[in-house]
Amino acid sequence: YMHPDSPAKGAQWMKQIVSFDKLKLTNNLLDDNGHIILNSMHRYQPRFHVVYVDPRKDSEKYAEENFKTFVFEETRFTAVTAYQNH
């Protein structure tokens, strides 16, 4: 999943809260709405990747070597078949 505001400079990211409220999850393997497909009863650990892109270089190759991954243990979850939001 690439955040809809990506790519952006660090100063832009620091101006406001970074929200993932548009991100949608599903267990429907036939989904064609751009949702992230998960398997029910599997555990997941979201990761946040910050990629340094130098506009003077081949960005794809350069980005593969210049990134930092952040993992927040408290975001680990198990996907379920249905979620009841009451």
Residue pairs with C-beta under 8 A, 6 or more apart in sequence:
1 23
1 36
3 18
3 20
4 22
5 12
5 13
5 18
7 51
7 53
23 36
24 33
24 34
24 35
24 36
25 35
25 36
25 38
25 79
26 33
26 35
26 36
26 37
26 38
27 37
27 38
27 39
27 40
27 79
27 81
28 35
28 37
29 37
31 37
38 44
38 79
39 79
40 79
40 80
40 81
41 78
41 79
41 80
41 81
42 78
42 79
43 76
43 77
43 78
43 79
44 76
44 77
44 78
44 79
45 71
45 73
45 75
45 76
46 71
46 72
46 75
47 69
47 70
47 71
48 69
48 70
48 71
48 72
49 67
49 68
49 69
49 70
50 67
50 68
50 69
50 70
51 63
51 66
51 67
52 62
52 63
52 66
52 67
53 59
53 62
53 63
53 66
54 62
54 66
